[in-house]
């Protein structure tokens, strides 16, 4: 998931706004956890 186009877009948007590196990392981690949570939740529904 490191080279995900979505995550690259998020990184770019954060950098354009001159947010701190730590803020960028926090947002990326939250998005990754959310995606993993949704995938897990979806797989639990189907069996």
C-alpha positions in Angstrom: 0.0 0.0 0.0 3.0 2.2 0.2 2.8 3.3 -3.5 -1.0 3.7 -3.5 -2.2 6.5 -5.8 -4.6 7.6 -3.1 -1.8 7.9 -0.5 0.4 9.8 -3.0 -2.5 12.3 -3.6 -2.9 12.7 0.1 0.9 13.3 0.6 0.9 15.8 -2.2 -2.2 17.7 -0.8 -0.6 17.9 2.6 2.8 19.1 1.3 1.1 21.8 -0.9 -0.5 23.1 2.3 2.9 23.1 4.1 1.8 20.8 6.9 4.4 19.3 9.1 6.0 15.9 8.3 4.5 14.4 11.5 1.0 15.6 10.4 1.5 13.9 7.0 2.6 10.6 8.7 -0.4 10.7 11.0 -2.9 11.3 8.2 -1.4 8.5 6.1 -1.5 6.0 9.1 -5.1 6.9 9.8 -6.1 6.3 6.2 -4.3 3.0 6.1 -6.0 1.8 9.3 -9.4 2.9 7.9 -8.8 1.0 4.7 -7.7 -2.1 6.5 -10.7 -1.8 8.9 -13.1 -1.5 6.0 -11.6 -4.5 4.2 -11.8 -6.6 7.3 -15.4 -5.5 8.0 -16.3 -6.3 4.4 -14.8 -9.8 4.5 -16.6 -10.6 7.8 -19.9 -9.9 6.2 -19.3 -12.3 3.3 -18.3 -15.3 5.3 
